[in-house]
Amino acid sequence: MREDEIKNGIQLMNNASKEISKCYMNKNALIDKLNSLSYEELAPVEKYYKSKSGVIVDLRKEVLEYLLAENKLDEETLEGLILKHRTGKEKQYKSYQNPFSIFFPLITLYGHNPHREFITQFIDEIIERLQLKGKVKHKFVDFQGARQLGSDRSWLAIYNGKQKSQSTGLQLFVDFNNGKIKYGVYRYPGIYINGPVERDSATFDFESMISLFEEHKESILKDEPVKDKLLTIPLEDNRLFKISHGSFNTNNEVLEIIAENNWIIIHETTNKGPTELFKNELNEGDYLYISIGNDELLSIVKVKSGSWKYVPEDVVNEDGWLYREVEYIKSAIKPDSSDLKEYTELIYPRGNSTLTEIDPEKLDEANDRIFKPHFGVEFVSGKTKSQRQDGNLKEFPCNIILYGPPGTGKTYRTIDLAVEIIKGNKASHQENKEVFDVLRKEGQIEFITFHQNYSYEDFLIGIRPDLDEASTLKFRRREGIFYSMCKRAEQNYLQSQNQTEVSLNRYVLIIDEINRANISKVFGELITLLEEDKRIGAKNELRVSIPGEKAYFGIPPNVYVIGTMNTADKSIAMIDIALRRRFEFIGYFPDYNKVDELSGDILKHVNTEIYNRKKSADYLIGHGYFMNGDEPPETSKVLENKVIPLLMEYFSGKTEVVEEIFKGSEWSVKYDTEKYGWEIKQQLKQ
C-alpha cells in the first residue's frame, strides 16, 4: 500500500469510530445519523432483510420502510416503534440494551464496505512488511461487534497460525475507538505486553507501528500452543454434561462467533427436558464437552454465572436460539470422534440428545473413551490433592511488573497469574483464590507489600535482635522472605534434576506496590541474578557472596517474581534502568466494559479530562473503583467517596478544576462553600 492510501484509510476508520461512538452513547446522535442516510444507502439494507423475519429484524424493516418513505425519525416515533415490537417479547430484547445495538446494520451493513476493504489491505500490508505470510492468522471485528450487537470500537488481531484463535495467543493488536487508533502487543484478556500506543489520524505513523511490532515478531512466532500433560479436573460438587451444537456443523462462521463469545447455545424449541435443563439447571461451575455433529469434538467448558439470554438474530439468522456464557477450559487435542461411532448412548457425540448429563457411574467410561484420548483431560469426582507440576507448563517471563493507574485490577490479577504460572490451567478468579491460598500455605507463593522502610535485610538476609533473651542483648541471623523462597525452590530444582520421580515445582513471589520502596537498596546485588541467563543451571549462571554467609547465593530458574506498580505514585520513567531492563512490563488500564453503562460513561468522561490535563495515562482512574463483588456500588457514592477525593489529590485541592472535569457529562458536580461538601446530581441525556 502507498503511504497516502494508509493515511486515508486510517482517517476513514477514525472518522467512522468517532461517529459510531456518538451514535452508541447518544440516542439523538443515532437518530440524526439514521435520518441522514440516503436512499442509495438504505435500499441495499432493505433488500438484504426483505426475505428475513424475526423479533428484531421486523423492527428494523419497519424503520427502513419509514425512512425510505422520506419520513424523519424523532425520539418519540422511534421509542413508539420499539415499544410496539418489544411488547410481549421482552425476553428476546434483553440482549439489546442500547438502541444502537438494534439499528446499527442500517449504518454498517453496506455503508462500511469501504472500511472493510481498507482493513483487509491493511492487514495484508502488516503481514507482508513483517514477513509473516503463511505463519500467522488474523481476526477483524468491525463496528457490528463480535456478538453482532453493534460496538463502539473496531479491532484487528494478528497471531501465531498454530493457535486456535486470537484469544489463546499473543497478538499484534490494533483498535479503533472514538476517533483514535490504538496499537500494541496484547494477550487476552486485557494484558498489553507493549503499548498501547494511541494516536489520532494526524499523528499516526505506520512505520512506528511496524517498528514496535517488529520487536515482538519472534515472540509471535514462538507463541505456539503448549502440549499439556494429562489435565486432572476435580468435579467437587459440580456436574458434567454433553452438549451438541450439531445444527451448525456446516456453518463455520456461526461456530466461530459462538466460540469467540464463549457461549453454549440451544434452541428453545428443542425437547422440553434439555431446554429446561439449559435454562434452569446448569449452574455456575458445571462442566460440559461440546460436540459438533456426530464426528467432531470442540472443547471442554465451564458454566459462568448469569442467566440465559437470546442469541442476536444477526448471528444465526433466526429467532429462538438461547445462550449461556461459559469459560473455555481446553480445546480437543483429537477433534475427530469417528472412533466413537459405535457408541450411541446419550453421553456420546452420536447419542440422540442435545444436552445430557454424564452420570457419576459413567465417569470412568467417559474418561477412558472421550476425555483422555480426545481432550487430554481426566475428570475425577470429589477433590484432589495439589498435583506436582513438571516442566511442560506454559512459558512465562521470570520477572514481570504489572503497571498502571489505580483501580485497574493489578493486584487482583496477580492471584490468577501466580496460579496460572504454577498450575498451568486457567480457572475462575474464585477458584484461583482457593488454589492460591493452598499454594501459599505450602510455600509455593509468597505475597509481600513494599513500603518506604522495607530493606535488603527484610528481603534477603540480615541480623535482628533476639527479643527472647531478656538478660543480654544478642543478635541472630534472620532469613528474608526472598532468601527463604529461593532456598526452597533450589532444593526442589536440584531434586528434580537428580530424581526422575520428583516433578519440578514453580515458586512465585508477589511484590505489591514494588515502586514504593527504594528498589535498588532492597534488591542490591540480586538485580544481576534476576536475569534468566544468570539463574542457577543457566549457561551464564552467577552466584554472589553474601556477608556472613559461607555458601554463594543464586536464584534458581523455577522462581518467578511478579510486581505491581501504581503509576500515579511513580512513573515507569523514574524506575531504575537496571531494574527496568530485567522485568517485562505489562500495562493495565481502565476497562469500561467491566462496569455498568452508567458508571462506564462517567468513568470514560473523567479519564478523558484527566488525560487532557495531565498528558499522561499514569493518573487515570480504574474500573475497580466502581466494582464491589456481585453488586455494583451506587455511582453517586463512588464519585463522592472515591473519585472526587482522588481528583482533589491529583489537582492540588483545586475545587474549580474538579468541577470543570464533570462538565459535559451526565453528572453535575458542585462544591458547596457553605457546607464545605460536594453536591452531586445526575442529569438526563439530551
C-alpha positions as MATLAB code, in Angstrom:
seq = 'MREDEIKNGIQLMNNASKEISKCYMNKNALIDKLNSLSYEELAPVEKYYKSKSGVIVDLRKEVLEYLLAENKLDEETLEGLILKHRTGKEKQYKSYQNPFSIFFPLITLYGHNPHREFITQFIDEIIERLQLKGKVKHKFVDFQGARQLGSDRSWLAIYNGKQKSQSTGLQLFVDFNNGKIKYGVYRYPGIYINGPVERDSATFDFESMISLFEEHKESILKDEPVKDKLLTIPLEDNRLFKISHGSFNTNNEVLEIIAENNWIIIHETTNKGPTELFKNELNEGDYLYISIGNDELLSIVKVKSGSWKYVPEDVVNEDGWLYREVEYIKSAIKPDSSDLKEYTELIYPRGNSTLTEIDPEKLDEANDRIFKPHFGVEFVSGKTKSQRQDGNLKEFPCNIILYGPPGTGKTYRTIDLAVEIIKGNKASHQENKEVFDVLRKEGQIEFITFHQNYSYEDFLIGIRPDLDEASTLKFRRREGIFYSMCKRAEQNYLQSQNQTEVSLNRYVLIIDEINRANISKVFGELITLLEEDKRIGAKNELRVSIPGEKAYFGIPPNVYVIGTMNTADKSIAMIDIALRRRFEFIGYFPDYNKVDELSGDILKHVNTEIYNRKKSADYLIGHGYFMNGDEPPETSKVLENKVIPLLMEYFSGKTEVVEEIFKGSEWSVKYDTEKYGWEIKQQLKQ';
ca = [
       0.000    0.000    0.000;
       1.118    3.545   -0.695;
       1.677    5.916    2.197;
      -1.282    8.067    1.155;
      -3.575    5.001    0.946;
      -2.688    4.060    4.523;
      -3.121    7.636    5.740;
      -6.516    7.980    4.054;
      -7.624    4.578    5.346;
      -6.706    5.446    8.952;
      -8.593    8.719    8.567;
     -11.617    6.784    7.257;
     -11.577    4.386   10.245;
     -11.024    7.124   12.825;
     -13.827    9.252   11.414;
     -16.142    6.256   11.477;
     -15.170    5.331   15.043;
     -15.856    8.883   16.229;
     -19.256    8.914   14.534;
     -20.143    5.451   15.803;
     -19.103    6.358   19.368;
     -21.549    9.267   19.304;
     -24.357    7.028   17.994;
     -23.508    4.381   20.576;
     -23.560    6.806   23.501;
     -26.354    9.168   22.499;
     -29.792    8.269   21.155;
     -30.283   11.637   19.483;
     -26.981   11.283   17.622;
     -28.172    7.873   16.411;
     -31.489    9.339   15.239;
     -29.667   12.112   13.375;
     -27.462    9.569   11.653;
     -30.416    7.374   10.637;
     -32.224   10.414    9.243;
     -29.146   11.356    7.216;
     -28.936    8.018    5.378;
     -29.743    8.328    1.678;
     -31.950    6.109   -0.445;
     -28.799    4.615   -2.015;
     -27.519    3.654    1.433;
     -30.843    2.256    2.724;
     -32.041    0.343   -0.343;
     -29.410   -2.454   -0.170;
     -30.198   -2.978    3.521;
     -33.921   -3.257    2.732;
     -33.146   -5.811    0.028;
     -30.996   -7.831    2.458;
     -33.808   -8.022    5.035;
     -36.671   -8.454    2.550;
     -36.884  -12.256    2.837;
     -35.927  -12.348    6.528;
     -38.101  -12.236    9.595;
     -37.531  -12.107   13.323;
     -38.284  -10.192   16.509;
     -35.551   -7.603   15.890;
     -35.498   -7.922   12.107;
     -39.179   -6.961   11.856;
     -38.493   -3.748   13.808;
     -35.568   -2.895   11.547;
     -37.722   -3.493    8.462;
     -40.411   -1.123    9.696;
     -37.853    1.624   10.422;
     -36.331    1.080    6.987;
     -39.776    1.390    5.390;
     -40.413    4.579    7.380;
     -37.137    6.182    6.279;
     -37.444    5.090    2.643;
     -40.826    6.846    2.538;
     -38.820   10.042    3.207;
     -40.071   10.392    6.777;
     -37.829   11.678    9.560;
     -37.489    9.936   12.902;
     -37.692   11.682   16.239;
     -37.220   10.200   19.708;
     -40.954    9.750   20.315;
     -41.507    7.962   16.992;
     -38.510    5.669   17.467;
     -39.483    4.764   21.030;
     -43.031    4.061   19.846;
     -41.813    1.647   17.184;
     -39.523   -0.117   19.665;
     -42.350   -0.438   22.210;
     -44.693   -1.822   19.538;
     -42.321   -4.656   18.621;
     -40.975   -5.303   22.127;
     -44.329   -5.710   23.864;
     -44.859   -9.366   24.724;
     -41.337  -10.225   23.569;
     -39.318   -8.559   26.315;
     -37.038  -11.571   26.843;
     -35.912  -11.501   23.217;
     -34.950   -7.860   23.705;
     -32.798   -8.479   26.805;
     -29.599   -8.534   24.741;
     -30.443   -5.241   23.029;
     -29.887   -2.774   25.853;
     -28.722    0.073   23.633;
     -30.729    1.470   20.668;
     -27.547    1.318   18.598;
     -27.483   -2.473   19.098;
     -30.833   -2.643   17.270;
     -30.242   -0.248   14.381;
     -26.505   -0.452   13.663;
     -26.979   -2.600   10.498;
     -28.690    0.310    8.757;
     -25.417    2.210    9.131;
     -22.753   -0.504    8.899;
     -24.106   -3.417    6.852;
     -23.324   -1.867    3.471;
     -22.235    1.637    4.462;
     -18.964    0.328    5.912;
     -17.868   -1.804    2.959;
     -15.035    0.671    2.138;
     -13.814    0.371    5.730;
     -13.700   -3.433    5.490;
     -11.848   -3.263    2.180;
      -9.207   -0.980    3.699;
      -8.708   -3.198    6.760;
      -8.250   -6.274    4.537;
      -5.471   -4.476    2.643;
      -4.057   -3.015    5.884;
      -3.720   -6.459    7.475;
      -2.071   -7.855    4.342;
       0.397   -4.940    4.369;
       1.335   -5.517    8.020;
       1.859   -9.247    7.435;
       3.924   -8.612    4.310;
       6.119   -5.970    5.972;
       6.823   -8.307    8.890;
       7.402  -11.266    6.526;
       4.824  -13.345    8.362;
       2.834  -14.629    5.383;
       1.818  -18.253    5.932;
       2.921  -18.121    9.582;
       0.076  -16.184   11.179;
      -3.700  -15.907   11.238;
      -5.720  -12.743   11.659;
      -9.084  -11.669   13.004;
     -11.017   -8.492   12.233;
     -14.141   -7.327   14.070;
     -15.891   -4.274   12.624;
     -18.374   -1.923   14.280;
     -21.056   -4.613   14.036;
     -19.285   -6.239   17.010;
     -18.233   -9.792   17.772;
     -21.737  -10.550   19.061;
     -23.495   -8.771   16.205;
     -24.946   -6.326   18.713;
     -23.093   -3.291   17.428;
     -19.936   -1.912   19.022;
     -18.313    1.486   19.500;
     -14.944    0.006   18.519;
     -13.433   -1.987   15.684;
     -10.287   -4.084   16.075;
      -7.924   -6.478   14.367;
      -5.504   -9.063   15.718;
      -2.628  -10.947   14.089;
      -1.416  -14.067   15.904;
       0.517  -17.326   15.533;
      -1.048  -19.575   12.894;
      -0.857  -22.601   15.165;
      -3.089  -21.017   17.804;
      -6.774  -21.960   17.735;
      -7.916  -18.317   17.952;
      -6.605  -14.879   18.818;
      -7.886  -15.248   22.385;
      -5.457  -18.113   23.065;
      -2.338  -16.411   21.725;
      -0.114  -13.356   21.748;
      -1.467  -10.725   19.356;
      -0.359   -7.779   17.285;
      -3.419   -5.708   18.111;
      -4.940   -2.601   16.503;
      -8.063   -0.896   17.853;
     -10.179    2.000   16.501;
     -12.333    3.874   19.012;
     -13.718    7.402   19.360;
     -11.563    8.930   16.634;
      -8.277    7.329   17.720;
      -6.173    4.348   16.652;
      -4.537    2.327   19.409;
      -1.991   -0.437   18.838;
       0.283   -2.715   20.803;
       1.234   -6.293   21.607;
      -1.587   -7.866   23.557;
      -2.558  -11.075   25.286;
      -6.186  -11.848   26.102;
      -7.753  -10.939   28.490;
      -6.645   -7.333   28.900;
      -2.856   -7.611   29.107;
      -0.652   -5.360   26.960;
       2.916   -6.688   26.686;
       3.917   -3.488   24.861;
       1.742   -0.416   24.477;
      -0.919    0.577   23.921;
       0.190    3.493   21.761;
      -2.716    5.836   20.981;
      -2.703    8.275   18.051;
      -5.127   10.411   16.088;
      -5.103   10.490   12.289;
      -2.589   13.330   12.128;
      -0.024   11.789   14.482;
      -0.306    8.116   13.462;
       2.874    6.828   11.829;
       2.718    3.449   10.102;
       6.483    2.906   10.277;
       6.495    3.441   14.056;
       3.768    0.820   14.450;
       5.681   -1.646   12.262;
       8.823   -0.987   14.297;
       7.007   -1.814   17.543;
       5.519   -4.967   16.012;
       8.932   -5.972   14.632;
      10.358   -6.029   18.168;
       7.869   -8.779   19.064;
       7.875  -10.712   15.797;
       9.931  -13.574   17.235;
       7.652  -13.770   20.277;
       4.654  -14.192   17.969;
       6.440  -16.946   16.026;
       7.393  -18.766   19.238;
       3.905  -18.445   20.732;
       2.720  -21.945   19.887;
       0.133  -23.946   21.858;
       1.621  -25.859   24.743;
       1.224  -29.602   24.607;
      -0.112  -30.291   28.042;
       0.221  -33.440   30.015;
      -2.998  -35.032   31.257;
      -5.041  -32.354   32.992;
      -6.968  -33.600   36.021;
     -10.169  -31.696   36.802;
     -11.879  -32.381   40.139;
     -15.644  -32.079   39.784;
     -16.131  -31.464   43.505;
     -19.871  -30.693   43.824;
     -20.334  -29.800   40.144;
     -21.975  -31.792   37.343;
     -20.725  -32.861   33.907;
     -22.703  -32.686   30.643;
     -22.533  -33.210   26.906;
     -23.969  -30.530   24.618;
     -24.270  -30.778   20.855;
     -24.025  -27.814   18.512;
     -24.879  -30.127   15.664;
     -27.167  -27.703   13.833;
     -24.144  -25.649   12.810;
     -21.778  -28.401   11.694;
     -21.676  -26.881    8.210;
     -21.593  -23.216    9.221;
     -18.082  -22.367   10.395;
     -18.811  -18.642   10.631;
     -21.556  -19.155   13.219;
     -19.400  -21.624   15.144;
     -16.572  -19.076   15.247;
     -18.860  -16.387   16.657;
     -20.196  -18.799   19.284;
     -16.667  -19.793   20.326;
     -15.298  -16.233   20.354;
     -18.125  -15.073   22.596;
     -17.673  -18.015   24.983;
     -21.221  -19.301   24.508;
     -23.034  -22.583   24.521;
     -26.378  -22.484   22.715;
     -29.612  -24.395   22.338;
     -32.884  -23.657   20.527;
     -35.935  -23.026   22.664;
     -37.978  -25.491   20.551;
     -35.638  -28.339   21.489;
     -37.333  -31.045   23.563;
     -38.623  -29.643   26.830;
     -36.220  -31.629   29.027;
     -32.929  -30.334   27.534;
     -34.290  -26.794   27.191;
     -35.365  -26.617   30.859;
     -32.040  -28.170   31.847;
     -30.204  -25.490   29.863;
     -32.249  -22.636   31.323;
     -32.641  -23.636   34.937;
     -30.344  -26.484   35.973;
     -26.941  -25.603   34.547;
     -25.172  -23.970   37.476;
     -22.013  -21.935   37.762;
     -19.038  -24.323   37.869;
     -20.685  -27.169   35.935;
     -18.620  -28.611   33.055;
     -19.656  -29.576   29.524;
     -17.963  -31.010   26.496;
     -19.136  -29.642   23.147;
     -19.642  -31.827   20.095;
     -20.267  -30.582   16.552;
     -22.471  -33.063   14.754;
     -21.626  -36.735   15.156;
     -17.927  -36.749   14.306;
     -16.274  -33.634   15.754;
     -15.379  -32.588   19.286;
     -14.756  -28.919   20.069;
     -13.814  -28.162   23.666;
     -14.453  -28.522   27.367;
     -16.103  -25.532   29.021;
     -17.271  -24.441   32.439;
     -20.524  -22.574   33.093;
     -20.171  -18.975   34.305;
     -22.606  -17.096   36.497;
     -25.596  -15.415   34.894;
     -28.883  -16.465   33.341;
     -29.636  -17.460   29.752;
     -30.281  -14.893   27.033;
     -31.389  -14.893   23.415;
     -28.707  -15.043   20.718;
     -28.865  -11.919   18.500;
     -30.712  -12.734   15.289;
     -27.850  -11.460   13.130;
     -25.633  -14.278   14.417;
     -27.840  -17.225   13.405;
     -30.403  -15.524   11.136;
     -33.387  -16.852   13.051;
     -35.295  -16.427   16.308;
     -35.327  -18.664   19.326;
     -31.673  -19.510   19.992;
     -30.607  -19.222   23.631;
     -27.098  -18.876   25.010;
     -25.282  -19.254   28.314;
     -21.849  -17.787   28.962;
     -19.052  -20.250   29.659;
     -15.318  -20.301   30.241;
     -13.340  -22.321   27.713;
     -11.096  -24.739   29.613;
      -9.424  -26.858   26.925;
      -9.795  -27.476   23.207;
      -9.924  -31.008   21.855;
      -6.471  -32.433   21.048;
      -8.121  -35.030   18.811;
     -11.310  -33.439   17.388;
     -12.162  -36.370   15.100;
     -14.563  -38.579   17.058;
     -15.243  -41.138   14.326;
     -13.641  -43.790   16.566;
     -16.683  -43.356   18.860;
     -19.323  -44.035   16.182;
     -20.181  -47.472   17.590;
     -21.291  -45.876   20.870;
     -24.793  -44.421   20.645;
     -25.651  -43.795   24.291;
     -26.748  -40.234   25.017;
     -23.411  -39.190   26.546;
     -21.554  -39.824   23.259;
     -21.398  -37.494   20.221;
     -23.683  -39.829   18.235;
     -26.176  -40.084   21.088;
     -29.544  -38.668   20.098;
     -29.551  -35.782   22.560;
     -28.745  -32.087   22.501;
     -27.936  -31.819   26.205;
     -27.483  -34.674   28.625;
     -25.784  -35.233   31.974;
     -22.934  -37.722   32.355;
     -23.811  -39.637   35.495;
     -21.052  -40.354   38.063;
     -21.254  -44.096   37.389;
     -20.399  -43.389   33.733;
     -17.441  -41.138   34.589;
     -14.684  -43.776   34.254;
     -16.083  -44.909   30.906;
     -16.312  -41.334   29.640;
     -12.747  -40.636   30.791;
     -11.334  -43.682   29.005;
     -13.249  -43.257   25.747;
     -13.830  -39.497   25.425;
     -11.874  -37.219   27.732;
      -8.400  -38.793   27.973;
      -7.875  -39.647   24.282;
      -9.708  -36.669   22.776;
      -9.079  -33.825   25.252;
      -6.094  -34.884   27.358;
      -8.343  -34.466   30.386;
      -9.470  -36.678   33.235;
     -12.453  -35.747   35.398;
     -12.433  -37.052   38.941;
     -15.226  -36.949   41.465;
     -14.538  -35.076   44.688;
     -11.431  -33.015   45.415;
      -7.826  -33.950   44.626;
      -4.562  -33.003   46.279;
      -2.428  -30.349   44.676;
      -0.598  -32.060   41.839;
       3.095  -31.572   41.370;
       3.927  -29.904   38.096;
       6.691  -30.667   35.612;
       8.494  -28.593   33.027;
       5.802  -28.957   30.352;
       3.892  -25.914   31.577;
       3.457  -22.778   29.519;
       6.487  -20.491   29.500;
       6.271  -17.216   31.399;
       8.832  -14.446   31.889;
      10.610  -14.942   35.210;
      10.235  -11.270   36.156;
       7.015   -9.368   35.484;
       5.697   -5.992   36.611;
       2.010   -5.185   36.200;
       1.798   -1.415   35.968;
      -0.992    1.100   35.552;
      -3.130    3.714   37.269;
      -5.028    2.880   40.479;
      -8.060    0.597   40.404;
      -7.204   -1.282   37.196;
      -7.018   -4.764   38.715;
      -3.248   -5.251   39.017;
      -3.220   -6.859   42.461;
      -6.400   -8.797   41.592;
      -4.666  -10.177   38.500;
      -1.563  -11.338   40.440;
      -3.633  -14.071   42.072;
      -4.752  -15.518   38.732;
      -1.322  -15.081   37.163;
       0.509  -16.776   40.033;
      -1.819  -19.783   39.920;
      -1.536  -19.974   36.127;
       2.271  -19.934   36.331;
       2.306  -22.750   38.878;
      -0.620  -24.887   37.754;
      -0.802  -24.165   34.036;
      -4.565  -24.283   33.626;
      -6.884  -21.284   33.781;
      -9.933  -21.114   36.034;
     -12.288  -18.530   37.516;
     -10.878  -15.992   39.953;
     -12.808  -17.528   42.834;
     -11.323  -20.952   42.125;
      -7.870  -19.470   41.649;
      -8.121  -17.724   45.027;
      -8.796  -21.056   46.721;
      -5.803  -22.633   44.982;
      -3.730  -19.524   45.746;
      -4.409  -19.863   49.495;
      -3.393  -23.540   49.432;
      -0.186  -22.833   47.490;
       0.666  -20.036   49.893;
       0.356  -22.382   52.856;
       2.509  -24.919   51.014;
       5.220  -22.300   50.425;
       4.980  -22.035   46.643;
       3.533  -18.495   46.758;
       4.581  -15.565   48.937;
       2.904  -12.149   48.984;
       4.553   -9.002   50.347;
       3.943   -5.258   50.061;
       6.866   -2.875   49.718;
       6.938    0.378   51.689;
       9.437    3.151   52.343;
      11.111    1.346   55.243;
      11.418   -2.040   53.507;
      15.100   -3.064   53.459;
      17.587   -5.503   51.966;
      17.674   -7.289   55.336;
      13.882   -7.797   55.222;
      14.083   -9.095   51.671;
      17.216  -11.264   51.603;
      19.113  -11.804   54.848;
      20.283   -9.833   57.895;
      20.523   -9.815   61.663;
      17.876   -8.894   64.192;
      17.840   -8.506   67.990;
      16.861  -11.680   69.802;
      13.870  -10.459   71.815;
      13.574  -13.788   73.658;
      16.804  -13.111   75.543;
      15.816  -10.688   78.287;
      19.127  -10.627   80.200;
      21.638   -9.880   77.444;
      21.362   -8.274   74.034;
      22.012  -10.809   71.305;
      21.637  -10.702   67.553;
      20.565  -13.597   65.421;
      20.761  -14.317   61.698;
      17.363  -13.885   60.030;
      16.418  -15.038   56.548;
      14.274  -12.724   54.480;
      11.250  -13.834   52.510;
      13.024  -13.962   49.139;
      16.025  -15.850   50.506;
      13.775  -18.498   52.093;
      11.749  -18.974   48.910;
      14.863  -19.289   46.757;
      16.277  -21.976   49.042;
      13.038  -23.989   48.893;
      12.924  -23.642   45.138;
      16.593  -24.563   44.749;
      16.137  -27.737   46.783;
      13.199  -28.767   44.592;
      15.121  -27.878   41.414;
      18.167  -29.958   42.388;
      15.991  -32.910   43.401;
      14.119  -32.786   40.102;
      17.426  -32.880   38.229;
      18.652  -35.957   40.089;
      15.463  -37.913   40.804;
      13.107  -38.785   37.963;
      10.193  -39.298   40.360;
      10.319  -35.661   41.510;
       8.498  -33.295   39.169;
       9.693  -29.627   39.013;
       7.593  -27.111   41.019;
       7.326  -23.400   40.382;
       7.529  -20.732   43.081;
       6.060  -17.233   42.811;
       6.874  -14.132   44.862;
       4.340  -11.310   44.514;
       5.586   -7.835   45.432;
       2.685   -5.432   45.691;
       3.471   -1.706   45.307;
       7.039   -2.516   44.218;
       7.817    1.122   43.455;
       7.079    2.388   46.989;
      10.416    1.107   48.343;
      13.958    2.093   47.356;
      14.221   -0.761   44.854;
      17.980   -0.502   44.269;
      18.664   -0.781   48.012;
      16.208   -3.622   48.578;
      17.444   -5.786   45.706;
      21.145   -4.921   45.954;
      23.281   -7.434   44.034;
      20.185   -9.522   43.277;
      19.470   -7.203   40.329;
      22.064   -9.115   38.286;
      20.924  -12.546   39.437;
      17.325  -11.920   38.358;
      18.230  -12.254   34.676;
      17.100  -15.595   33.256;
      20.511  -16.477   31.813;
      22.149  -15.812   35.214;
      19.887  -18.226   37.109;
      21.179  -21.495   38.606;
      21.703  -24.039   35.839;
      21.675  -21.413   33.037;
      24.579  -21.005   30.619;
      25.734  -17.787   32.334;
      24.960  -18.904   35.904;
      26.099  -16.442   38.550;
      26.186  -16.667   42.319;
      27.161  -13.931   44.757;
      28.712  -13.923   48.190;
      26.553  -12.557   50.986;
      28.218  -11.031   54.079;
      28.270  -13.552   56.915;
      27.275  -16.496   54.687;
      29.692  -19.288   53.771;
      27.898  -20.509   50.643;
      27.379  -18.485   47.498;
      23.806  -17.477   46.735;
      21.995  -17.880   43.415;
      18.424  -17.678   42.146;
      17.008  -20.949   40.749;
      15.159  -20.988   37.408;
      11.836  -22.019   38.962;
      11.387  -18.744   40.907;
       9.076  -16.125   39.390;
       8.738  -12.530   40.593;
       5.534  -10.577   39.957;
       5.455   -6.921   40.957;
       2.636   -4.383   40.824;
       3.260   -0.709   40.265;
       0.820    2.166   40.695;
       1.849    4.749   38.078;
       0.044    7.519   39.958;
       2.738    7.135   42.644;
       5.743    6.891   40.332;
       6.045    6.774   36.568;
       7.860    3.910   34.858;
      10.318    6.507   33.581;
      11.505    7.039   37.169;
      12.230    3.362   37.798;
      15.891    2.333   37.958;
      17.054    1.411   34.431;
      18.870   -1.664   35.747;
      15.598   -2.956   37.153;
      13.535   -1.956   34.109;
      15.584   -3.973   31.652;
      15.285   -7.121   33.765;
      11.493   -7.048   34.075;
       8.762   -7.400   31.488;
       6.243   -4.605   31.966;
       2.551   -5.310   31.312;
       0.177   -2.364   31.293;
      -3.245   -2.352   32.962;
      -5.687    0.430   32.108;
      -9.377    1.215   32.706;
     -11.774   -1.290   31.105;
     -15.182    0.330   30.770;
     -16.805   -2.964   29.760;
     -16.311   -4.330   33.277;
     -18.790   -1.903   34.858;
     -22.392   -0.968   34.146;
     -23.150    1.542   31.399;
     -23.838    4.466   33.758;
     -20.543    4.019   35.604;
     -18.652    3.321   32.395;
     -19.878    6.534   30.766;
     -18.826    8.830   33.585;
     -15.540    6.981   34.134;
     -14.645    7.355   30.462;
     -15.543   11.056   30.585;
     -13.474   11.705   33.732;
     -10.464    9.834   32.353;
     -10.578   11.776   29.105;
     -10.480   15.015   31.107;
      -7.633   13.747   33.299;
      -5.593   12.739   30.259;
      -6.177   16.090   28.565;
      -4.904   17.914   31.642;
      -2.082   15.614   32.763;
      -0.978   14.465   29.267;
      -0.345   11.042   30.755;
      -2.248    7.813   31.327;
      -0.482    7.388   34.684;
      -3.245    9.273   36.513;
      -6.346    7.665   35.039;
      -8.937    6.119   37.356;
      -9.574    2.381   37.110;
     -12.808    0.465   36.764;
     -12.177   -1.199   40.132;
     -13.499    1.861   41.955;
     -16.940    1.052   40.528;
     -16.884   -2.649   41.381;
     -17.832   -4.271   44.663;
     -18.312   -8.027   44.344;
     -21.529   -9.138   42.689;
     -23.474   -5.959   43.452;
     -22.147   -2.786   41.768;
     -21.948    0.173   44.179;
     -24.091    3.269   43.700;
     -22.354    5.501   41.143;
     -23.003    8.745   43.026;
     -21.436    7.303   46.206;
     -18.355    6.169   44.292;
     -17.973    9.647   42.829;
     -18.368   11.308   46.223;
     -16.246    8.975   48.349;
     -13.581    7.719   45.938;
     -13.311    9.547   42.626;
     -13.594   13.168   43.776;
     -11.095   12.778   46.686;
      -8.621   11.275   44.211;
      -9.188   14.124   41.756;
      -8.633   16.626   44.567;
      -5.285   14.942   45.249;
      -4.362   14.910   41.558;
      -5.158   18.611   41.112;
      -3.800   20.003   44.377;
      -7.176   20.554   46.031;
      -8.490   22.909   43.336;
     -12.264   22.511   43.519;
     -12.815   24.547   40.363;
     -10.733   22.079   38.330;
     -12.725   19.140   39.681;
     -15.990   20.907   38.798;
     -14.697   21.568   35.270;
     -13.848   17.885   34.806;
     -17.506   16.867   35.141;
     -18.847   19.479   32.721;
     -20.318   17.937   29.583;
     -21.109   14.672   31.393;
     -24.353   13.300   32.811;
     -23.307   14.463   36.274;
     -23.425   17.905   37.846;
     -20.713   18.286   40.493;
     -20.501   21.489   42.540;
     -18.568   22.395   45.696;
     -20.777   23.996   48.357;
     -18.688   26.701   50.053;
     -21.184   26.981   52.903;
     -21.448   23.291   53.759;
     -17.900   22.519   52.599;
     -19.072   19.467   50.754;
     -19.876   18.270   47.264;
     -23.286   18.368   45.595;
     -23.583   15.554   43.078;
     -26.583   15.173   40.789;
     -27.269   13.039   37.742;
     -28.569   14.842   34.656;
     -30.594   13.186   31.902;
     -29.043   12.990   28.435;
     -30.351   15.454   25.916;
];
